[in-house]
Amino acid sequence: MRLCVIGAGLSGLATAHALKTAGVDFVCLEQASDVGGIWRRPQAGERGPGYLSLHLNTAKPLTGYSEYPMPDSYPLYPRHNQIATYLRAFAEWAGVLDRIELGTTVDSVRQDADGGWTVVSRDADGTLSSRRFSHVIVASGHNSEPSMPALPPGAETFTGTIRHSLDYLDGSEYAGQRVIVVGLGATAVDVAADLSRYAEQTMLSVRRGLHIVPKQLFGMALDQIADAPWWISMSLSEQRHFIEQALLVARGKLSDYGLPEPDHPLFATAITISDEILSRIRHGAVTPRTAIDAINGDRVSFTDGTSVRADAIVYCTGYRLSFPFLEPGCPVGAQGSVELYKRVVAPDRPGLFFAGLIRPVGSITRLVEAQARWIARLVTGDALLPETEFMRKEIATYLSGIAGQYGQREGASIQVDMAPYLRELREEYSSR
């Protein structure tokens, strides 16, 4: 039995460790020159989505692997290069480095008539190879193809630079410039805070309000709260009320900072975790603005009728779910939703699995480890899948529930609730 794992970031390494522990023969293909995924890229000076100011938003006790904790010397929220060093050390400890082919890009993954899989890859020299595998596990993440909105009228006349955050590395590149950051997600607030230490003027252009939550409440990291039994025992409405009241005490209303109030309840979309952005606004280092309406030369107009001169615009508008090496329709279906049984199994393509294609409130690590253990049991035959029709019904039920909580926004289908999902996975890999 020989498997192919695609990607050697946090999820790929967790999968490799689970497979080796189960005695499964595999090879892991990683396009970068070392393991570590997005965490190693900033220090290497490579194209994003990482940037030099990147830190964990989740606490190290729950972000480190369960069998290999992060060093005591690390802060609670380590820097990107510390995470990269840790992931490399984990790969050495787990003994999986000899199974990883670095500098190898996957061109295509296709299922053959007999149910096996053919993977075509390209090495660092551009040499193509085609190999057969019994199973393929995709652990390459979902932050590779930038999502850019339609540019405003007049964008072609802009005298400055327009780029996506994928190409943002460090605020020092913008020293002395007037910069507009577009967005209010985690990357947008990180980039705006970083820029504000270098740029002459930093503006944050926001179309829609999002819930901004500090990394800690009541002295506890958010993912530690999400893991606490007293939190898990609450209903969704009780959880919302608890956090909403805590946020009012901690920082007041977002409109007090010049930001739009969210038009949706807490946990109805991804939250923005930041200890810094509201402070930078209060200190005058970042100025909130409404959405960009038009551009004329070096002037940018906003929907509230105001305008400013600008030298650069950085769009922090996220990423599309893209797997160009797979056939269309998998795992993203016709309606734009990820269609996987238990967020792992492609029901109509036996032998194809996904690890880490989820977005929880809190650290992803425990969930990925549970996914990896279940996958290892599935490929060895120690766990069995239900009939295809049963899996399709589970997917439909899940997507319906997710739509009820998160709406139909792109990417909503990968949202998971930490405790219930972890419990589901553990039930799967502990039963036959």
C-alpha positions as CSV (number, residue, x, y, z in Angstrom):
1,M,0.0,0.0,0.0
2,R,1.5,3.3,-1.1
3,L,-0.2,6.7,-0.4
4,C,0.5,10.2,-1.6
5,V,0.2,13.1,0.8
6,I,0.2,16.6,-0.8
7,G,1.7,19.3,1.3
8,A,4.1,19.4,4.3
9,G,2.7,22.2,6.4
10,L,1.0,21.7,9.7
11,S,-1.7,19.5,8.3
12,G,0.5,17.4,6.0
13,L,3.0,16.7,8.8
14,A,0.2,15.6,11.2
15,T,-1.0,13.3,8.5
16,A,2.5,11.9,7.8
17,H,3.0,11.2,11.5
18,A,-0.4,9.4,11.7
19,L,0.4,7.3,8.7
20,K,3.9,6.3,9.8
21,T,2.5,5.4,13.3
22,A,0.0,3.1,11.6
23,G,2.7,1.5,9.5
24,V,1.5,2.9,6.2
25,D,3.9,3.4,3.3
26,F,3.6,6.9,1.8
27,V,5.4,9.8,0.1
28,C,4.7,13.4,0.8
29,L,5.1,16.0,-2.0
30,E,5.9,19.5,-1.0
31,Q,6.5,22.3,-3.5
32,A,8.6,24.5,-1.2
33,S,12.3,23.9,-0.3
34,D,11.5,22.9,3.3
35,V,8.6,21.9,5.4
36,G,6.5,24.4,7.3
37,G,3.9,25.7,4.9
38,I,3.0,29.4,5.2
39,W,5.0,29.8,8.4
40,R,8.4,29.4,6.7
41,R,7.7,31.7,3.8
42,P,8.2,35.2,5.3
43,Q,11.7,34.5,6.6
44,A,12.6,32.9,3.2
45,G,11.3,36.0,1.5
46,E,8.9,34.0,-0.6
47,R,5.5,35.1,-1.8
48,G,2.8,35.0,0.9
49,P,0.3,34.4,2.4
50,G,2.6,34.9,5.3
51,Y,4.3,38.3,6.2
52,L,7.1,39.3,8.5
53,S,4.8,40.5,11.3
54,L,2.8,37.3,11.3
55,H,2.2,35.6,14.7
56,L,-0.2,32.9,15.9
57,N,-3.7,34.0,16.8
58,T,-4.2,30.8,18.7
59,A,-2.4,29.9,21.9
60,K,0.6,27.5,21.7
61,P,-0.7,24.8,24.2
62,L,-3.5,23.9,21.8
63,T,-1.7,24.8,18.5
64,G,1.3,22.5,19.2
65,Y,0.9,18.8,18.3
66,S,-0.4,16.8,21.2
67,E,2.6,14.4,21.3
68,Y,5.2,17.1,20.7
69,P,4.4,20.4,22.6
70,M,6.0,23.7,21.6
71,P,9.1,24.7,23.7
72,D,8.5,26.3,27.1
73,S,10.7,29.2,25.8
74,Y,8.1,30.2,23.2
75,P,5.7,33.0,24.0
76,L,2.0,32.2,24.2
77,Y,1.6,33.5,20.6
78,P,4.8,32.6,18.8
79,R,6.1,34.4,15.7
80,H,6.1,32.8,12.3
81,N,9.8,31.8,12.3
82,Q,9.3,30.1,15.6
83,I,6.4,28.1,14.2
84,A,8.5,27.2,11.2
85,T,11.4,26.0,13.4
86,Y,8.9,24.0,15.5
87,L,7.3,22.3,12.5
88,R,10.8,21.3,11.2
89,A,11.7,19.9,14.6
90,F,8.4,18.0,14.7
91,A,9.1,16.4,11.3
92,E,12.5,15.3,12.6
93,W,11.0,14.0,15.8
94,A,8.3,12.1,13.9
95,G,10.8,10.6,11.6
96,V,9.0,11.6,8.4
97,L,11.6,13.8,6.6
98,D,12.8,10.9,4.5
99,R,9.3,10.4,3.2
100,I,9.0,14.1,2.0
101,E,10.0,15.1,-1.5
102,L,10.8,18.9,-1.4
103,G,10.7,21.2,-4.4
104,T,8.0,19.0,-5.9
105,T,4.9,20.6,-7.4
106,V,1.8,18.5,-8.1
107,D,0.4,19.1,-11.6
108,S,-2.5,16.7,-11.6
109,V,-4.3,14.0,-9.6
110,R,-6.6,11.7,-11.5
111,Q,-8.5,8.6,-10.6
112,D,-7.9,5.6,-12.9
113,A,-10.5,3.1,-14.1
114,D,-9.4,0.5,-11.5
115,G,-9.9,3.0,-8.6
116,G,-6.2,3.8,-8.1
117,W,-4.8,7.3,-8.5
118,T,-2.2,8.7,-10.9
119,V,-0.3,11.7,-9.6
120,V,1.8,13.8,-12.0
121,S,4.4,16.0,-10.3
122,R,7.3,18.2,-11.3
123,D,10.6,18.4,-9.5
124,A,12.7,21.5,-8.9
125,D,14.4,21.0,-12.3
126,G,11.0,20.8,-14.1
127,T,11.3,17.1,-14.7
128,L,7.8,15.5,-14.8
129,S,7.1,12.1,-13.2
130,S,3.9,10.1,-13.1
131,R,3.2,7.7,-10.2
132,R,0.4,5.4,-9.1
133,F,-1.0,5.4,-5.6
134,S,-3.8,3.6,-3.8
135,H,-4.9,6.7,-1.9
136,V,-4.3,10.5,-2.1
137,I,-4.5,12.8,0.9
138,V,-4.7,16.5,0.1
139,A,-3.2,18.6,2.9
140,S,-2.1,21.7,0.9
141,G,-4.3,24.3,2.6
142,H,-6.6,26.8,1.1
143,N,-4.7,30.0,1.0
144,S,-3.0,30.0,-2.4
145,E,-5.3,31.7,-4.9
146,P,-5.9,35.4,-4.0
147,S,-9.5,36.6,-4.1
148,M,-9.6,40.1,-5.7
149,P,-12.9,42.0,-6.0
150,A,-13.7,44.0,-9.1
151,L,-11.5,47.1,-8.9
152,P,-13.3,50.4,-8.6
153,P,-13.9,52.7,-11.6
154,G,-10.7,54.6,-12.5
155,A,-8.4,51.9,-11.1
156,E,-6.4,51.9,-14.4
157,T,-5.5,55.6,-13.8
158,F,-4.1,55.0,-10.3
159,T,-0.5,56.4,-10.1
160,G,0.4,54.2,-7.2
161,T,0.6,50.4,-6.7
162,I,-2.4,48.0,-6.2
163,R,-1.6,44.6,-4.9
164,H,-3.1,41.7,-2.9
165,S,-1.8,40.8,0.5
166,L,-0.3,37.7,-1.0
167,D,2.4,40.0,-2.2
168,Y,2.8,41.9,1.1
169,L,5.9,41.1,3.1
170,D,6.8,44.0,5.4
171,G,5.6,47.5,6.1
172,S,9.1,49.0,5.6
173,E,8.4,48.7,1.8
174,Y,5.9,51.5,2.3
175,A,7.9,53.9,4.4
176,G,6.7,57.4,4.0
177,Q,3.7,56.4,1.8
178,R,0.0,57.0,2.1
179,V,-1.5,53.5,2.1
180,I,-5.1,52.2,2.0
181,V,-5.7,48.6,3.3
182,V,-8.9,47.1,2.1
183,G,-10.7,44.6,4.4
184,L,-11.3,43.8,8.0
185,G,-10.3,40.2,8.4
186,A,-7.3,38.9,10.3
187,T,-4.8,39.7,7.6
188,A,-6.2,43.2,7.0
189,V,-5.9,44.3,10.6
190,D,-2.4,42.7,10.9
191,V,-1.2,44.5,7.8
192,A,-2.8,47.8,8.8
193,A,-1.2,47.7,12.2
194,D,2.2,46.7,10.7
195,L,2.0,49.4,8.0
196,S,1.1,52.1,10.6
197,R,4.6,51.9,12.0
198,Y,6.2,52.8,8.7
199,A,3.7,54.6,6.4
200,E,3.1,58.3,6.5
201,Q,-0.6,57.6,6.7
202,T,-2.5,54.3,7.0
203,M,-6.1,54.0,6.2
204,L,-8.4,50.9,6.6
205,S,-11.2,50.8,4.1
206,V,-14.1,48.7,5.3
207,R,-17.2,47.7,3.4
208,R,-18.9,45.6,6.0
209,G,-18.5,45.3,9.8
210,L,-17.0,42.2,11.4
211,H,-16.8,41.2,15.0
212,I,-13.3,42.0,16.3
213,V,-12.3,39.9,19.3
214,P,-9.1,40.2,21.4
215,K,-6.8,37.1,21.6
216,Q,-7.7,36.8,25.3
217,L,-10.8,37.3,27.4
218,F,-10.8,37.0,31.2
219,G,-7.2,36.1,31.0
220,M,-7.9,33.1,28.8
221,A,-6.9,32.5,25.2
222,L,-10.0,32.2,22.9
223,D,-9.1,28.7,21.9
224,Q,-8.7,27.7,25.5
225,I,-12.2,29.1,26.2
226,A,-13.6,27.1,23.2
227,D,-12.0,24.0,24.7
228,A,-13.4,24.6,28.2
229,P,-16.2,22.3,29.4
230,W,-18.3,25.2,30.7
231,W,-18.2,26.8,27.3
232,I,-19.0,23.6,25.4
233,S,-22.1,23.1,27.7
234,M,-23.6,26.4,26.6
235,S,-26.0,26.8,23.7
236,L,-25.0,29.0,20.7
237,S,-27.2,31.8,21.9
238,E,-25.7,31.6,25.4
239,Q,-22.2,31.6,23.9
240,R,-23.0,34.7,21.8
241,H,-24.5,36.6,24.8
242,F,-21.5,35.7,27.0
243,I,-18.9,37.0,24.4
244,E,-21.0,40.0,23.4
245,Q,-21.2,41.2,27.0
246,A,-17.5,40.6,27.5
247,L,-16.7,42.6,24.4
248,L,-18.8,45.5,25.5
249,V,-16.8,45.6,28.7
250,A,-13.4,45.1,27.1
251,R,-13.7,47.5,24.2
252,G,-17.1,49.1,23.9
253,K,-18.8,49.4,20.5
254,L,-16.9,49.2,17.2
255,S,-18.7,52.4,16.0
256,D,-16.8,54.2,18.8
257,Y,-13.7,53.5,16.8
258,G,-15.2,54.7,13.5
259,L,-15.8,51.2,12.2
260,P,-19.2,49.9,11.0
261,E,-21.1,47.7,13.4
262,P,-21.5,44.1,12.2
263,D,-24.8,43.4,10.4
264,H,-24.8,39.8,11.6
265,P,-24.7,38.0,15.0
266,L,-21.4,36.8,16.5
267,F,-20.3,33.4,15.1
268,A,-22.4,33.9,12.0
269,T,-19.2,34.3,10.0
270,A,-15.5,34.1,10.8
271,I,-14.5,36.5,13.6
272,T,-11.4,38.8,13.4
273,I,-9.0,38.2,16.2
274,S,-6.7,41.2,17.0
275,D,-5.3,42.8,20.1
276,E,-3.8,45.6,18.2
277,I,-6.0,47.2,15.5
278,L,-8.4,49.1,17.9
279,S,-5.5,50.4,19.8
280,R,-3.8,51.7,16.6
281,I,-7.0,53.4,15.6
282,R,-7.4,55.0,19.0
283,H,-3.8,56.2,18.8
284,G,-4.4,57.8,15.4
285,A,-2.0,55.5,13.6
286,V,-4.8,53.9,11.5
287,T,-7.8,55.8,10.2
288,P,-11.0,53.9,9.3
289,R,-12.6,54.7,6.0
290,T,-15.7,53.4,4.1
291,A,-15.5,51.3,1.0
292,I,-13.6,52.7,-2.1
293,D,-15.9,54.2,-4.6
294,A,-13.6,55.4,-7.4
295,I,-10.0,56.3,-8.3
296,N,-8.7,59.2,-10.2
297,G,-5.0,59.4,-10.6
298,D,-3.6,59.6,-7.1
299,R,-6.9,60.4,-5.5
300,V,-9.1,57.7,-4.0
301,S,-12.8,58.5,-3.3
302,F,-14.9,56.6,-0.7
303,T,-18.6,55.9,-0.5
304,D,-19.1,58.5,2.2
305,G,-18.1,61.2,-0.2
306,T,-14.6,61.9,1.2
307,S,-11.4,61.4,-0.8
308,V,-7.7,61.2,-0.1
309,R,-4.4,61.1,-1.9
310,A,-2.8,57.6,-1.9
311,D,0.4,56.0,-3.0
312,A,-0.6,52.3,-2.5
313,I,-3.7,50.1,-2.0
314,V,-3.3,46.7,-0.4
315,Y,-6.3,44.3,-0.9
316,C,-6.6,41.9,2.1
317,T,-9.7,40.2,0.7
318,G,-8.8,36.6,1.3
319,Y,-8.4,33.6,-0.8
320,R,-10.5,31.3,-3.0
321,L,-10.8,27.6,-2.4
322,S,-8.7,26.3,-5.3
323,F,-7.3,22.9,-6.1
324,P,-6.1,23.2,-9.7
325,F,-4.5,19.7,-9.7
326,L,-7.8,18.1,-9.1
327,E,-10.7,17.6,-11.5
328,P,-13.4,20.3,-11.4
329,G,-16.2,19.6,-8.9
330,C,-14.0,18.1,-6.2
331,P,-14.0,19.1,-3.4
332,V,-15.9,22.3,-4.3
333,G,-19.3,21.5,-5.8
334,A,-21.4,23.3,-8.3
335,Q,-22.9,25.6,-5.7
336,G,-19.4,26.7,-4.4
337,S,-19.5,24.6,-1.2
338,V,-17.0,22.0,-0.1
339,E,-18.7,18.6,-0.3
340,L,-16.9,16.2,1.9
341,Y,-18.2,13.6,4.3
342,K,-17.1,14.6,7.9
343,R,-15.1,17.3,6.1
344,V,-12.6,14.7,5.1
345,V,-13.9,12.1,2.6
346,A,-14.8,12.7,-1.1
347,P,-17.8,10.3,-1.3
348,D,-17.8,9.9,-5.1
349,R,-14.0,9.4,-5.4
350,P,-12.9,6.4,-3.2
351,G,-9.4,6.8,-1.9
352,L,-9.3,10.6,-1.9
353,F,-9.2,12.4,1.5
354,F,-8.6,16.0,2.7
355,A,-6.8,17.0,5.9
356,G,-7.1,20.6,7.3
357,L,-9.7,21.9,4.9
358,I,-11.7,23.4,7.8
359,R,-11.9,26.7,9.6
360,P,-12.7,26.5,13.4
361,V,-12.9,29.3,16.0
362,G,-9.6,28.4,17.7
363,S,-6.6,26.2,16.8
364,I,-6.9,23.7,14.0
365,T,-4.3,21.3,15.3
366,R,-6.3,18.9,17.4
367,L,-8.9,18.6,14.7
368,V,-6.3,17.9,12.0
369,E,-4.7,15.3,14.3
370,A,-8.1,13.6,14.7
371,Q,-8.7,13.7,10.9
372,A,-5.3,12.2,10.3
373,R,-5.8,9.3,12.8
374,W,-9.2,8.5,11.2
375,I,-7.7,8.6,7.7
376,A,-5.0,6.2,8.8
377,R,-7.6,3.8,10.1
378,L,-9.6,4.1,6.9
379,V,-6.7,3.3,4.6
380,T,-5.6,0.3,6.7
381,G,-9.1,-1.1,6.9
382,D,-9.4,-0.7,10.7
383,A,-12.3,1.7,10.1
384,L,-15.0,1.6,7.4
385,L,-17.0,4.2,5.6
386,P,-20.8,4.0,5.2
387,E,-22.5,3.7,1.8
388,T,-22.0,6.6,-0.6
389,E,-25.6,7.7,-0.4
390,F,-25.4,7.9,3.4
391,M,-22.3,10.1,3.0
392,R,-24.1,12.4,0.6
393,K,-27.0,12.8,3.0
394,E,-24.6,13.7,5.8
395,I,-23.0,16.3,3.6
396,A,-26.3,17.8,2.6
397,T,-27.4,18.0,6.3
398,Y,-24.2,19.6,7.3
399,L,-24.2,22.2,4.6
400,S,-27.8,23.1,5.4
401,G,-26.9,23.6,9.1
402,I,-23.9,25.6,8.2
403,A,-25.9,27.8,5.8
404,G,-28.4,28.5,8.6
405,Q,-25.6,29.7,10.9
406,Y,-23.1,31.3,8.5
407,G,-25.1,32.0,5.4
408,Q,-24.1,31.3,1.8
409,R,-20.8,33.3,1.8
410,E,-17.9,31.8,0.0
411,G,-15.8,29.7,2.4
412,A,-18.7,29.2,4.9
413,S,-18.8,25.5,4.1
414,I,-15.5,24.9,5.8
415,Q,-16.5,26.4,9.1
416,V,-16.7,23.8,12.0
417,D,-17.6,24.1,15.6
418,M,-14.6,22.9,17.6
419,A,-16.0,20.6,20.3
420,P,-18.8,18.9,18.4
421,Y,-16.6,18.3,15.4
422,L,-13.7,16.9,17.4
423,R,-16.2,14.6,19.2
424,E,-17.5,13.3,15.8
425,L,-14.0,12.6,14.6
426,R,-13.0,10.7,17.8
427,E,-16.1,8.6,17.5
428,E,-15.2,7.8,13.9
429,Y,-11.6,6.7,14.5
430,S,-12.4,4.8,17.8
431,S,-15.1,2.7,16.2
432,R,-14.9,0.2,13.4
